[in-house]
Amino acid sequence: HSERRTYDNETSEKCNAKMKVLLDNDMTPVYCVGETLEQFEAGDTRKVVAEQVRKGLEGIDAEKAKKIVVAYEPIWSIGTGKNASTEIAEDVCKYIRKILRECVGASANRIRILYGGSVKPENIKAYLSCPNVDGALVGGASLKVESFKQLNIGESDTEKYLNNSE
């Protein structure tokens, strides 16, 4: 999770090493990227996220990269009840796809990009309607059975959202 960068000194380099081990063992890494409130307010979101993606994917070949899932998880929205607008989520996820293309070429089209940050039953469909948001990384709303059940977007909706990035 992105907040590990703040609270556990989790660097992009450490994440890169972990992802390489996971990929070498045929597992799917979920790589979380995101900025602090101070970075967001300073207008540094793109700079921070680009650095995290580039360093996180360093030395990972394009074929293996297809197995990675990237989650844009702004630190300022985790557990705070604040969440990025759909416009912010869409813009950053689209930008992440651009950076992924720089790193791994066409394989970037196969990498799922999720939005995570105070995703709730009330806002999940709005996030999933964004063309560059392939899914949601759900935290607190998954801890209570009733809210988790309400996150269900339905089978027909799922197919629509899964086909967004292809």
For each residue, the residues with C-beta under 8 A, 3 or more apart:
1: 4 32 73 78 139
2: 5 6 32 33 34 71 73 74 75 78 116
3: 6 7 75 78 79
4: 1 7 8 10 32
5: 2 8 9 10 11 34 75
6: 2 3 36 75
7: 3 4
8: 4 5
9: 5
10: 4 5 14 15
11: 5 14 15 55
12: 15 16 51 52 55 56
13: 16 17 55
14: 10 11 17 18
15: 10 11 12 18 19 31 56
16: 12 13 19 20 55 56 57 58 59 60
17: 13 14 20 21
18: 14 15 21 22 29
19: 15 16 22 23 29 31 56 57 60 68
20: 16 17 23 24 59 60
21: 17 18 24 25
22: 18 19 25 27 28 29
23: 19 20 26 27 29 60 64 67 68
24: 20 21
25: 21 22
26: 23
27: 22 23
28: 22 67 68 69
29: 18 19 22 23 67 68 69
30: 68 69 70 71 114 137
31: 15 19 56 68 69 70 71
32: 1 2 4 70 71 73 116 137
33: 2 48 49 52 53 56 70 71 72 73 96
34: 2 5 48 49 52 72 73 74 75 117
35: 39 40 44 45 48 49 74 75 76
36: 6 39 40 75 76
37: 40 41 75 76
38: 41 42
39: 35 36 42 44 45 48
40: 35 36 37 43 44 45 74 76
41: 37 38
42: 38 39
43: 40
44: 35 39 40 47 48
45: 35 39 40 48 49 74 92
46: 49 50 92 95
47: 44 50 51
48: 33 34 35 39 44 45 51 52
49: 33 34 35 45 46 52 53 72 92 95 96 99
50: 46 47 53 54 95 99
51: 12 47 48 54 55
52: 12 33 34 48 49 55 56
53: 33 49 50 56 57 70 96 99 100 103
54: 50 51 57 58 99 102 103
55: 11 12 13 16 51 52 58
56: 12 15 16 19 31 33 52 53
57: 16 19 53 54 60 65 68 100 103 104
58: 16 54 55
59: 16 20
60: 16 19 20 23 57 64 65 68 104
61: 64 65 104
62: 65 66 104 105 106 107
63: 66 107
64: 23 60 61 67 68
65: 57 60 61 62 68 100 103 104 107 108 111
66: 62 63 107 110 111
67: 23 28 29 64
68: 19 23 28 29 30 31 57 60 64 65 111
69: 28 29 30 31 111 112 113 114
70: 30 31 32 33 53 96 100 111 112 113 114
71: 2 30 31 32 33 113 114 115 116 137
72: 33 34 49 89 92 93 96 113 114 115 116 117
73: 1 2 32 33 34 77 78 115 116 117 137
74: 2 34 35 40 45 77 78 84 92 117
75: 2 3 5 6 34 35 36 37 78
76: 35 36 37 40 80 82 117
77: 73 74 80 82 83 84 117 118
78: 1 2 3 73 74 75 116 117 118 139
79: 3 118 139 140
80: 76 77 118
81: 118
82: 76 77 117 118
83: 77 117 118 119 120 123
84: 74 77 88 89 92 115 117
85: 88 89
86: 89 90 123 126 127 129 130
87: 90 91
88: 84 85 91 92
89: 72 84 85 86 92 93 115 127 130 133
90: 86 87 93 94 130 131 132 133
91: 87 88 94 95
92: 45 46 49 72 74 84 88 89 95 96
93: 72 89 90 96 97 113 115 130 132 133 134
94: 90 91 97 98 131 132
95: 46 49 50 91 92 98 99
96: 33 49 53 70 72 92 93 99 100 113 132
97: 93 94 100 101 108 109 111 113 132 165
98: 94 95 101 102
99: 49 50 53 54 95 96 102 103
100: 53 57 65 70 96 97 103 104 107 108 111 113
101: 97 98 104 105 106 108 109
102: 54 98 99
103: 53 54 57 65 99 100 108
104: 57 60 61 62 65 100 101 107 108 111
105: 62 101 108
106: 62 101 109
107: 62 63 65 66 100 104 110 111
108: 65 97 100 101 103 104 105 111
109: 97 101 106 165 166
110: 66 107
111: 65 66 68 69 70 97 100 104 107 108
112: 69 70 134 135 165
113: 69 70 71 72 93 96 97 100 132 133 134 165
114: 30 69 70 71 72 133 134 135 136 137
115: 71 72 73 84 89 93 119 127 130 133 135 136 137
116: 2 32 71 72 73 78 119 136 137 138 139
117: 34 72 73 74 76 77 78 82 83 84
118: 77 78 79 80 81 82 83 123 139 140
119: 83 115 116 123 124 127 136 137 138 139 141 151
120: 83 123 124 141 147 151
121: 124 141 147 150 151
122:
123: 83 86 118 119 120 126 127
124: 119 120 121 127 128 136 138 151 153
125: 128 129 153 157
126: 86 123 129 130
127: 86 89 115 119 123 124 130 133 136
128: 124 125 133 135 136 153 157 161
129: 86 125 126
130: 86 89 90 93 115 126 127 133
131: 90 94 164
132: 90 93 94 96 97 113 164 165
133: 89 90 93 113 114 115 127 128 130 136 164
134: 93 112 113 114 161 162 164 165
135: 112 114 115 128 161 162
136: 114 115 116 119 124 127 128 133 151
137: 30 32 71 73 114 115 116 119
138: 116 119 124 141 142 148 151
139: 1 78 79 116 118 119 142 143
140: 79 118 143
141: 119 120 121 138 144 147 148 151
142: 138 139 147 148 151
143: 139 140 147 148
144: 141 147 148
145: 148 149
146: 149 150
147: 120 121 141 142 143 144 150 151
148: 138 141 142 143 144 145 151
149: 145 146 152
150: 121 146 147
151: 119 120 121 124 136 138 141 142 147 148
152: 149
153: 124 125 128 157 158 161
154: 157 158
155: 158 159
156: 159 160
157: 125 128 153 154 160 161
158: 153 154 155 161 162
159: 155 156 162 163
160: 156 157 163 164
161: 128 134 135 153 157 158 164
162: 134 135 158 159
163: 159 160 166
164: 131 132 133 134 160 161
165: 97 109 112 113 132 134
166: 109 163
